[in-house]
Amino acid sequence: MAAKVSTDAVSNSALEIYREVGLDVLILSLLADVPIHRPLNLAHSSLVGHWRWLRQVWRLMAPLSANAKPQAHVTAEKVHSSIADVVAQGRNNIAIALLRQSFQEIEDADAAELADSHQSFLANLTLFCPFIGTELLWRKGLITAPKAEGLIE
């Protein structure tokens, strides 16, 4: 059973919060801080903190993927097993902490050594931040854009 979410200096309307910060930041804010069964006070500073982290991810990953050509598809094997295991246990806050830890390892290492780590990190990122994660995977050439069926003849 999910617990109650309250807000501090943020709109009480879920739709209004979504419109202000977007889905990726909202998901991180709801799942990162406490287990899902505990009450959560969603503060403005929490939303800003998650937004800043995603901005940091974007700044590091987007330039690495600017000239990529589609090569391969991201598969379930690319999702880091420990993060997937923790998600399966319903411990999303721990999974997000592991995701942040893997990003920290990427930041601290040489970019040339971590091509597989980038792909694995981005695959894991899509579990919680589908829009930013998918965009970065596409820019890196690891997924192709879906064809719009019926729109273009």
Secondary structure, DSSP 8 states (H G I E B T S, - for coil): ----EEEESS-S-HHHHHHHH-HHHHHHHHHHSS-TTS-EEEEHHHHHHHHHHHHHHHHHHHHHTTT--------GGGS-HHHHHHHHTT-HHHHHHHHHHHHHHHHHS-GGGGHHHHHHHHHHHHHH-HHHHHHHHHHHTSS-----TTT--
